[in-house]
Amino acid sequence: MIELRKITKNFGNIQALDNFSFDVKKGELFGLLGPNGAGKSTTINLLSTFIAPDKGEIFLNGISHKKATLKMKMSIGVIPQEIALYDDLSALENLQFWGDIYQIPTKELKNRITEMLKMVGLFGRRKDKIKTFSGGMKRRINIAAGLLHNPNIILMDEPTVGVDPQSRNFIFEMIKGLHQIGKTIIYTTHYMEEAERLCQRIAIIDQGKLIAIGTKEELYKLLGDSETIILELSKNLDIEQISHFFGNFIISDLSENKIKIEGINLKNNLSEITTYLKRSFINIEKMDYIKPNLEKLFLKLTGKELRE
């Protein structure tokens, strides 16, 4: 349904996207995961036809962006990262404004506004000015504005930034509901937990380049059999000594009395490590096993933390 082919986009001397390609199937909830400045918002702006690529081509339902019609553009709903609302207007007035921009007939618009306000849980606040709303409530009205024209394709650019946990969970359930009724959704985030929780497939992007793409299970396989355990000890440990003794593992000092051990088949060799610690009169106060996750994969592929 959506295809980006070898997209390059520059802003002056800054290369936002470099030979960037991926595809999204109809009805898929697709995640675009990467740190701030990776090129996620640029991708959303390209897909929404707000800007054009310098090189490459974008296809929506097999039609090139170069031949995009107004009807084709109207099939896309954009939820921008920035709040696109007027503070001195009520929630109802803001939605009426955006409905007029979409040229939705008056009677249909009235019904759509009511439907959207109920969907985002703010029908009871419809006459209140946006400036009286919390950050999470503004986000929800922002989403309602982008869905007024009932688009088949929804582009969501970090829709939970700066919201409280309750609003975040509300937005998650809303997104799941949209997915269940067959909407095609591209969801950008720099939160690994959000991508893992929501998305069927995930593209990992960094510095405008595609780093990896696949389902969670497919991406985890790229980590191989590497495991991570964090130990909280009864006293400090000589890292150099234990690293020399267990040369197959990467051992690092996290903080006072806490170490991280990484390696293949770590669980099978844990008894040897605990025996070594006991001989050194060091007790394990706490042990945490870290499951494979996208944070670890990003670190392995790029050499840096996802949130850097």
Contacts in CASP RR format, 6 or more apart in sequence:
PFRMAT RR
TARGET T0000
AUTHOR 0000-0000-0000
METHOD contacts of the structure
MODEL  1
MIELRKITKNFGNIQALDNFSFDVKKGELFGLLGPNGAGKSTTINLLSTF
IAPDKGEIFLNGISHKKATLKMKMSIGVIPQEIALYDDLSALENLQFWGD
IYQIPTKELKNRITEMLKMVGLFGRRKDKIKTFSGGMKRRINIAAGLLHN
PNIILMDEPTVGVDPQSRNFIFEMIKGLHQIGKTIIYTTHYMEEAERLCQ
RIAIIDQGKLIAIGTKEELYKLLGDSETIILELSKNLDIEQISHFFGNFI
ISDLSENKIKIEGINLKNNLSEITTYLKRSFINIEKMDYIKPNLEKLFLK
LTGKELRE
1 24 0 8 1.000
1 25 0 8 1.000
1 26 0 8 1.000
1 27 0 8 1.000
1 28 0 8 1.000
1 60 0 8 1.000
1 61 0 8 1.000
1 153 0 8 1.000
1 184 0 8 1.000
2 23 0 8 1.000
2 24 0 8 1.000
2 47 0 8 1.000
2 58 0 8 1.000
2 59 0 8 1.000
2 60 0 8 1.000
2 153 0 8 1.000
2 184 0 8 1.000
2 186 0 8 1.000
3 22 0 8 1.000
3 23 0 8 1.000
3 24 0 8 1.000
3 58 0 8 1.000
3 59 0 8 1.000
3 62 0 8 1.000
4 20 0 8 1.000
4 21 0 8 1.000
4 22 0 8 1.000
4 23 0 8 1.000
4 43 0 8 1.000
4 46 0 8 1.000
4 47 0 8 1.000
4 58 0 8 1.000
5 21 0 8 1.000
5 56 0 8 1.000
5 57 0 8 1.000
5 58 0 8 1.000
5 59 0 8 1.000
6 19 0 8 1.000
6 20 0 8 1.000
6 21 0 8 1.000
6 55 0 8 1.000
6 56 0 8 1.000
6 57 0 8 1.000
7 17 0 8 1.000
7 19 0 8 1.000
7 20 0 8 1.000
7 21 0 8 1.000
7 43 0 8 1.000
7 46 0 8 1.000
7 53 0 8 1.000
7 55 0 8 1.000
7 56 0 8 1.000
7 57 0 8 1.000
7 58 0 8 1.000
8 15 0 8 1.000
8 17 0 8 1.000
8 18 0 8 1.000
8 19 0 8 1.000
8 20 0 8 1.000
8 53 0 8 1.000
8 54 0 8 1.000
8 55 0 8 1.000
8 56 0 8 1.000
9 15 0 8 1.000
9 16 0 8 1.000
9 17 0 8 1.000
9 42 0 8 1.000
9 46 0 8 1.000
9 51 0 8 1.000
9 53 0 8 1.000
9 54 0 8 1.000
10 16 0 8 1.000
10 54 0 8 1.000
15 208 0 8 1.000
16 39 0 8 1.000
16 42 0 8 1.000
16 208 0 8 1.000
17 39 0 8 1.000
17 42 0 8 1.000
17 43 0 8 1.000
17 46 0 8 1.000
17 53 0 8 1.000
17 208 0 8 1.000
18 207 0 8 1.000
18 208 0 8 1.000
18 209 0 8 1.000
19 209 0 8 1.000
20 43 0 8 1.000
20 205 0 8 1.000
20 208 0 8 1.000
20 209 0 8 1.000
20 210 0 8 1.000
21 210 0 8 1.000
22 203 0 8 1.000
22 210 0 8 1.000
22 213 0 8 1.000
24 30 0 8 1.000
24 184 0 8 1.000
24 186 0 8 1.000
25 184 0 8 1.000
26 184 0 8 1.000
27 179 0 8 1.000
27 182 0 8 1.000
27 183 0 8 1.000
27 184 0 8 1.000
27 185 0 8 1.000
28 184 0 8 1.000
28 185 0 8 1.000
28 200 0 8 1.000
28 201 0 8 1.000
29 175 0 8 1.000
29 179 0 8 1.000
29 185 0 8 1.000
29 187 0 8 1.000
29 198 0 8 1.000
29 199 0 8 1.000
29 200 0 8 1.000
30 184 0 8 1.000
30 185 0 8 1.000
30 186 0 8 1.000
30 187 0 8 1.000
30 199 0 8 1.000
30 200 0 8 1.000
30 201 0 8 1.000
30 202 0 8 1.000
30 203 0 8 1.000
31 186 0 8 1.000
31 187 0 8 1.000
31 188 0 8 1.000
31 189 0 8 1.000
31 195 0 8 1.000
31 198 0 8 1.000
31 199 0 8 1.000
31 201 0 8 1.000
31 202 0 8 1.000
31 203 0 8 1.000
32 40 0 8 1.000
32 43 0 8 1.000
32 186 0 8 1.000
32 187 0 8 1.000
32 188 0 8 1.000
32 189 0 8 1.000
32 202 0 8 1.000
32 203 0 8 1.000
32 205 0 8 1.000
33 188 0 8 1.000
33 189 0 8 1.000
33 190 0 8 1.000
33 192 0 8 1.000
33 195 0 8 1.000
33 202 0 8 1.000
33 203 0 8 1.000
33 204 0 8 1.000
33 205 0 8 1.000
33 294 0 8 1.000
33 298 0 8 1.000
33 306 0 8 1.000
34 40 0 8 1.000
34 188 0 8 1.000
34 189 0 8 1.000
34 190 0 8 1.000
34 204 0 8 1.000
34 205 0 8 1.000
34 206 0 8 1.000
34 298 0 8 1.000
34 306 0 8 1.000
35 190 0 8 1.000
35 206 0 8 1.000
35 306 0 8 1.000
35 307 0 8 1.000
35 308 0 8 1.000
36 190 0 8 1.000
38 190 0 8 1.000
38 205 0 8 1.000
38 206 0 8 1.000
38 207 0 8 1.000
38 208 0 8 1.000
39 205 0 8 1.000
39 208 0 8 1.000
40 157 0 8 1.000
40 158 0 8 1.000
40 188 0 8 1.000
40 190 0 8 1.000
40 205 0 8 1.000
41 81 0 8 1.000
41 157 0 8 1.000
41 158 0 8 1.000
41 188 0 8 1.000
42 51 0 8 1.000
42 208 0 8 1.000
43 188 0 8 1.000
43 205 0 8 1.000
44 78 0 8 1.000
44 80 0 8 1.000
44 155 0 8 1.000
44 157 0 8 1.000
44 186 0 8 1.000
44 188 0 8 1.000
45 51 0 8 1.000
46 52 0 8 1.000
46 53 0 8 1.000
46 58 0 8 1.000
46 65 0 8 1.000
47 58 0 8 1.000
47 76 0 8 1.000
47 153 0 8 1.000
47 155 0 8 1.000
47 186 0 8 1.000
48 73 0 8 1.000
48 76 0 8 1.000
48 77 0 8 1.000
48 78 0 8 1.000
48 155 0 8 1.000
49 65 0 8 1.000
49 68 0 8 1.000
49 73 0 8 1.000
49 76 0 8 1.000
52 65 0 8 1.000
53 65 0 8 1.000
57 64 0 8 1.000
57 65 0 8 1.000
57 66 0 8 1.000
58 64 0 8 1.000
58 65 0 8 1.000
59 65 0 8 1.000
60 68 0 8 1.000
60 72 0 8 1.000
60 75 0 8 1.000
60 76 0 8 1.000
60 153 0 8 1.000
61 72 0 8 1.000
63 72 0 8 1.000
74 102 0 8 1.000
74 149 0 8 1.000
74 151 0 8 1.000
75 151 0 8 1.000
75 152 0 8 1.000
75 153 0 8 1.000
76 151 0 8 1.000
76 152 0 8 1.000
76 153 0 8 1.000
76 154 0 8 1.000
76 155 0 8 1.000
77 146 0 8 1.000
77 147 0 8 1.000
77 149 0 8 1.000
77 151 0 8 1.000
77 153 0 8 1.000
77 154 0 8 1.000
77 155 0 8 1.000
78 146 0 8 1.000
78 155 0 8 1.000
78 157 0 8 1.000
79 142 0 8 1.000
79 143 0 8 1.000
79 146 0 8 1.000
79 147 0 8 1.000
79 154 0 8 1.000
79 155 0 8 1.000
79 156 0 8 1.000
79 157 0 8 1.000
79 159 0 8 1.000
80 142 0 8 1.000
80 157 0 8 1.000
81 157 0 8 1.000
81 158 0 8 1.000
81 159 0 8 1.000
81 161 0 8 1.000
83 135 0 8 1.000
83 138 0 8 1.000
83 139 0 8 1.000
83 142 0 8 1.000
84 142 0 8 1.000
84 145 0 8 1.000
85 94 0 8 1.000
85 130 0 8 1.000
85 138 0 8 1.000
85 141 0 8 1.000
85 142 0 8 1.000
85 145 0 8 1.000
86 93 0 8 1.000
86 94 0 8 1.000
86 97 0 8 1.000
86 130 0 8 1.000
87 129 0 8 1.000
87 130 0 8 1.000
87 131 0 8 1.000
88 129 0 8 1.000
88 130 0 8 1.000
88 131 0 8 1.000
89 97 0 8 1.000
89 129 0 8 1.000
89 130 0 8 1.000
90 126 0 8 1.000
90 127 0 8 1.000
90 128 0 8 1.000
90 129 0 8 1.000
90 130 0 8 1.000
91 117 0 8 1.000
91 122 0 8 1.000
91 125 0 8 1.000
91 126 0 8 1.000
91 127 0 8 1.000
91 128 0 8 1.000
91 130 0 8 1.000
91 133 0 8 1.000
91 141 0 8 1.000
92 113 0 8 1.000
92 117 0 8 1.000
92 126 0 8 1.000
92 127 0 8 1.000
94 130 0 8 1.000
94 141 0 8 1.000
94 145 0 8 1.000
95 113 0 8 1.000
95 116 0 8 1.000
95 117 0 8 1.000
95 141 0 8 1.000
95 144 0 8 1.000
95 145 0 8 1.000
95 148 0 8 1.000
96 109 0 8 1.000
96 113 0 8 1.000
98 145 0 8 1.000
98 146 0 8 1.000
98 148 0 8 1.000
99 109 0 8 1.000
99 112 0 8 1.000
99 113 0 8 1.000
99 148 0 8 1.000
99 149 0 8 1.000
100 109 0 8 1.000
102 148 0 8 1.000
102 149 0 8 1.000
104 112 0 8 1.000
104 148 0 8 1.000
104 149 0 8 1.000
109 148 0 8 1.000
112 148 0 8 1.000
112 149 0 8 1.000
112 150 0 8 1.000
113 126 0 8 1.000
113 148 0 8 1.000
114 123 0 8 1.000
116 144 0 8 1.000
116 147 0 8 1.000
116 148 0 8 1.000
117 123 0 8 1.000
117 124 0 8 1.000
117 126 0 8 1.000
117 144 0 8 1.000
119 144 0 8 1.000
119 147 0 8 1.000
119 174 0 8 1.000
120 140 0 8 1.000
120 141 0 8 1.000
120 143 0 8 1.000
120 144 0 8 1.000
120 170 0 8 1.000
120 174 0 8 1.000
121 140 0 8 1.000
121 170 0 8 1.000
122 137 0 8 1.000
122 140 0 8 1.000
122 141 0 8 1.000
122 144 0 8 1.000
125 133 0 8 1.000
125 137 0 8 1.000
130 138 0 8 1.000
130 141 0 8 1.000
133 141 0 8 1.000
134 164 0 8 1.000
134 167 0 8 1.000
135 162 0 8 1.000
135 163 0 8 1.000
135 164 0 8 1.000
135 167 0 8 1.000
136 162 0 8 1.000
136 163 0 8 1.000
136 164 0 8 1.000
136 167 0 8 1.000
137 167 0 8 1.000
139 159 0 8 1.000
139 160 0 8 1.000
139 162 0 8 1.000
139 163 0 8 1.000
139 167 0 8 1.000
139 171 0 8 1.000
140 167 0 8 1.000
140 170 0 8 1.000
140 171 0 8 1.000
140 174 0 8 1.000
142 159 0 8 1.000
143 156 0 8 1.000
143 159 0 8 1.000
143 171 0 8 1.000
143 174 0 8 1.000
146 154 0 8 1.000
147 154 0 8 1.000
147 178 0 8 1.000
151 183 0 8 1.000
152 183 0 8 1.000
152 184 0 8 1.000
153 183 0 8 1.000
153 184 0 8 1.000
153 185 0 8 1.000
153 186 0 8 1.000
154 178 0 8 1.000
154 183 0 8 1.000
154 184 0 8 1.000
154 185 0 8 1.000
154 186 0 8 1.000
155 185 0 8 1.000
155 186 0 8 1.000
156 175 0 8 1.000
156 185 0 8 1.000
156 186 0 8 1.000
156 187 0 8 1.000
156 188 0 8 1.000
157 188 0 8 1.000
158 188 0 8 1.000
158 189 0 8 1.000
158 190 0 8 1.000
159 171 0 8 1.000
159 187 0 8 1.000
160 167 0 8 1.000
160 168 0 8 1.000
160 171 0 8 1.000
160 172 0 8 1.000
160 189 0 8 1.000
160 191 0 8 1.000
160 194 0 8 1.000
163 171 0 8 1.000
172 194 0 8 1.000
172 197 0 8 1.000
172 198 0 8 1.000
175 185 0 8 1.000
175 187 0 8 1.000
175 198 0 8 1.000
176 198 0 8 1.000
178 185 0 8 1.000
179 185 0 8 1.000
187 194 0 8 1.000
187 195 0 8 1.000
187 198 0 8 1.000
187 199 0 8 1.000
189 195 0 8 1.000
190 306 0 8 1.000
190 307 0 8 1.000
192 293 0 8 1.000
192 294 0 8 1.000
192 295 0 8 1.000
192 298 0 8 1.000
192 306 0 8 1.000
195 202 0 8 1.000
195 294 0 8 1.000
196 202 0 8 1.000
196 216 0 8 1.000
196 293 0 8 1.000
196 294 0 8 1.000
199 216 0 8 1.000
200 215 0 8 1.000
201 213 0 8 1.000
201 214 0 8 1.000
201 215 0 8 1.000
202 213 0 8 1.000
202 214 0 8 1.000
202 215 0 8 1.000
202 216 0 8 1.000
202 219 0 8 1.000
202 294 0 8 1.000
203 210 0 8 1.000
203 212 0 8 1.000
203 213 0 8 1.000
203 214 0 8 1.000
204 210 0 8 1.000
204 211 0 8 1.000
204 212 0 8 1.000
204 213 0 8 1.000
204 219 0 8 1.000
204 294 0 8 1.000
204 297 0 8 1.000
204 298 0 8 1.000
204 301 0 8 1.000
205 211 0 8 1.000
206 298 0 8 1.000
206 301 0 8 1.000
206 302 0 8 1.000
211 298 0 8 1.000
211 301 0 8 1.000
211 302 0 8 1.000
212 219 0 8 1.000
212 222 0 8 1.000
212 297 0 8 1.000
212 301 0 8 1.000
216 294 0 8 1.000
219 294 0 8 1.000
219 297 0 8 1.000
220 292 0 8 1.000
220 293 0 8 1.000
220 297 0 8 1.000
222 297 0 8 1.000
222 300 0 8 1.000
222 301 0 8 1.000
223 292 0 8 1.000
223 296 0 8 1.000
223 297 0 8 1.000
223 300 0 8 1.000
224 264 0 8 1.000
225 264 0 8 1.000
225 265 0 8 1.000
226 262 0 8 1.000
226 263 0 8 1.000
226 264 0 8 1.000
226 292 0 8 1.000
226 296 0 8 1.000
226 300 0 8 1.000
227 262 0 8 1.000
227 263 0 8 1.000
227 264 0 8 1.000
227 265 0 8 1.000
227 266 0 8 1.000
227 267 0 8 1.000
227 289 0 8 1.000
227 290 0 8 1.000
228 260 0 8 1.000
228 261 0 8 1.000
228 262 0 8 1.000
228 263 0 8 1.000
228 266 0 8 1.000
228 289 0 8 1.000
228 290 0 8 1.000
228 296 0 8 1.000
229 260 0 8 1.000
229 261 0 8 1.000
229 262 0 8 1.000
229 266 0 8 1.000
229 267 0 8 1.000
229 270 0 8 1.000
229 287 0 8 1.000
229 288 0 8 1.000
229 289 0 8 1.000
229 290 0 8 1.000
230 254 0 8 1.000
230 258 0 8 1.000
230 259 0 8 1.000
230 260 0 8 1.000
230 261 0 8 1.000
230 287 0 8 1.000
230 288 0 8 1.000
230 290 0 8 1.000
231 258 0 8 1.000
231 259 0 8 1.000
231 260 0 8 1.000
231 261 0 8 1.000
231 284 0 8 1.000
231 286 0 8 1.000
231 287 0 8 1.000
232 257 0 8 1.000
232 258 0 8 1.000
232 284 0 8 1.000
232 285 0 8 1.000
232 286 0 8 1.000
232 287 0 8 1.000
233 257 0 8 1.000
233 258 0 8 1.000
233 259 0 8 1.000
233 277 0 8 1.000
233 282 0 8 1.000
233 283 0 8 1.000
233 284 0 8 1.000
233 285 0 8 1.000
234 257 0 8 1.000
234 282 0 8 1.000
234 283 0 8 1.000
234 284 0 8 1.000
234 285 0 8 1.000
235 257 0 8 1.000
235 282 0 8 1.000
236 256 0 8 1.000
236 257 0 8 1.000
237 253 0 8 1.000
237 257 0 8 1.000
237 259 0 8 1.000
237 277 0 8 1.000
237 280 0 8 1.000
237 282 0 8 1.000
239 251 0 8 1.000
239 252 0 8 1.000
239 253 0 8 1.000
239 259 0 8 1.000
242 251 0 8 1.000
242 259 0 8 1.000
242 273 0 8 1.000
242 276 0 8 1.000
243 249 0 8 1.000
243 251 0 8 1.000
245 276 0 8 1.000
246 261 0 8 1.000
246 269 0 8 1.000
246 272 0 8 1.000
246 273 0 8 1.000
246 276 0 8 1.000
248 263 0 8 1.000
248 264 0 8 1.000
248 269 0 8 1.000
249 261 0 8 1.000
249 262 0 8 1.000
249 263 0 8 1.000
249 266 0 8 1.000
249 269 0 8 1.000
250 261 0 8 1.000
250 262 0 8 1.000
250 263 0 8 1.000
251 259 0 8 1.000
251 260 0 8 1.000
251 261 0 8 1.000
251 262 0 8 1.000
252 259 0 8 1.000
252 260 0 8 1.000
252 262 0 8 1.000
253 259 0 8 1.000
254 260 0 8 1.000
257 285 0 8 1.000
261 273 0 8 1.000
267 289 0 8 1.000
274 284 0 8 1.000
277 283 0 8 1.000
277 284 0 8 1.000
290 296 0 8 1.000
294 306 0 8 1.000
295 305 0 8 1.000
295 306 0 8 1.000
298 304 0 8 1.000
298 305 0 8 1.000
298 306 0 8 1.000
299 305 0 8 1.000
299 306 0 8 1.000
END
